[in-house]
Amino acid sequence: MLVNKKDFYITYSYFEKDILVEIIDIFNTEAPEKVNSLYADLQAMNFESLRFDAHSLKGTIGSFCATEVWALAKDLEVTAAQLVENNGQGFSEEVIHIKIDKLRETIEIMTSELLEIRGELLKKS
């Protein structure tokens, strides 16, 4: 599992179940849009925006106790930051595309795991 359920439940132990369900729903709705933004940033070769969008996604993922997915977002953010600092020197569209693809794939798994947690939360209500 990419989402550490134990850590997730500990982290959010003081939250009402309805709020947790809403947080999960927001992530599951917005994550595909955020990933699409990464692809758009790559297509436009906008490394500053790529860095910002990867950073934003990393922060959101971090709140769901999914360290492997978080690490992929951080790696993309660092890669984009290096491109910004080096004015695009060393840019490889293929490398970044592969990083985004892997991030997208793991977010899709994470999303299904969050749906499972959502179901558990609703059963407890």
Secondary structure, 3 states (H helix, E strand, C coil): CCCCHHHHHHHCCCCCHHHHHHHHHHHHHHHHHHHHHHHHHHHHCCHHHHHHHHHHHHHHHHCCCCHHHHHHHHHHHHHHHHHHHCCCCCCCHHHHHHHHHHHHHHHHHHHHHHHHHHHHHHHHC
